Amino acid sequence: MMLKLKQVALAAALGILAMPVLAKDVALVIGNRDYRDQPAIRGFYFTQDGVQALEAAGFRVFAGEDLDRSEQITLASKFYAALEPADRVVVLLGGHFVSGDRDSWLLASDARNPDIFSVGQAGLSVGAILQAAGQKPGGAIVMIGQSDNAKARGGLKAGMGEPEIPQGVTVIKGPMTGLLQLLSGDLLKPGKSVADVLEHAPRGVTADGFIAKHIPFVPETNQAPDQPQDAEYLYLEAVREIGTVAALESYLNRYPNGRYADTVRREIRDLRARPELLAKAAEANLKLTREQRRQIQRNLSILGFNPRGIDGVFGRGSRAAIGAWQKSRGIDGYGYLTGNQISALQAAADVRSRELEEEARKRQEEQDRLDASYWRRTGRDGTEDGLRAYLKRYPDGLYSDIAHQRLERFEEERRAEAAAAERDYWDGVRSEDTVEAYNRYLRVYPRGVFAAEARARRAELQGNTENGDQIRRAKAEEARVAGNGIVRLLVEQKLQELGLKPGRVDGKFDDKTRRAVRKFQRTRKIPVTGYVTQQTIVRLLAAR
């Protein structure tokens, strides 16, 4: 199971510890599977099982199955009315979900084919459910069992989006069978933390939001929160899990003469003496997605700070790059970012991308001018020496295809003139295509009809050998950063958009693709290898 463990805010710790001891826990369970105009959902009959597990754990359950919109709203309103005195809240929703840019909705059984204007009349807002659950920070779990084949149109898409999760709320998504296993398993057992339970969650279950490691969702019955010593310790564990000065100070405000007051004061002093810990907590509170982290890494790379990978994981390379960027701007960030710094980084990368592209455009214009000028002096007259001179200087030049075609005619003429023995020998040399093979040919036929071509090809191979280590490294790097067909297709599309003629756009790199990559690298002052390195792909994706 893949969990996104994120920092929680101070409210999460305060909420779970300030609840009345005897209040009734409440739950909302809605399961829609028999739709009138949407595909029927087969294979799960969960409402009764979910209700039984929650009732056995002492929850007051508001449950309904195959509800139309009016029934959904009525049931949710009853649940909300009972929320205020509750200690803990569990919501279990199953059925067809659709999502827009700002919210997701559980479609009612009578929903048809909603768009962004009518979806509010066709479903229950997940955002509203999360807002309600947010009233119980640290004591709220929202479970989503969704299908992925809902019918949607007009700005909506099937399935759950990425909701804005309030502080202190746990969101668990997955197949309904897996969610029911959690409910009937350890999730509602006293003394079990959400993090511990999720470590052994069924396949396909994912969690987000507040995932407490040390605070049990349901306290031990012999350690009720109304016992002063236990409440004080539980509160201390909660604020330590948050790990900020403000959280620890809240303990001192609540227990100024508490048993752990001196320890907490020392911890506050230690935190203030290590501001990098505060910076780390501030970044964690941003809840950055993996794609947001990738974009940050791309931006750092554009600005010349190498994060050692564009993978959405902030390891040592990324932290060092962030720290170097912060230092260049006079910021003491310790390798951790704030929201304002992320915005500034994006803005700086956008400006630098435009600058780099303008520099590349001017460089390309100058290279094309020199290319055309040299062609007029060498290759345009059609002589073999002139064509070879042009290709030696501009192997991927504007007229390289024409030069190769004309040289092929020269070789065809020589083949017709050459004796059969020399032709056969030359065919073997061409098949071997190595420096040693061409050396052998030139020793045997120093004035042979293919001597000029042998020398030219030998010089080309020797040049490749001199750059062999660099090319081998670039080739290995390409396998890592552009090894799948989708990325290669994207590379070819970008090269085509830039007018670099990569050949057929099919996700398969051929000689034309390599030539287009070399042209791109040459105008961007990237080591010219013809292979898509990390630096190449970052610049390519930023090109406009």
Order of alpha helices (4+ residues) and beta strands (2+ residues): alpha-beta-alpha-beta-alpha-beta-beta-beta-beta-alpha-beta-beta-beta-alpha-alpha-beta-alpha-alpha-alpha-alpha-alpha-alpha-alpha-alpha-alpha-alpha-alpha-alpha-alpha-alpha-alpha-alpha
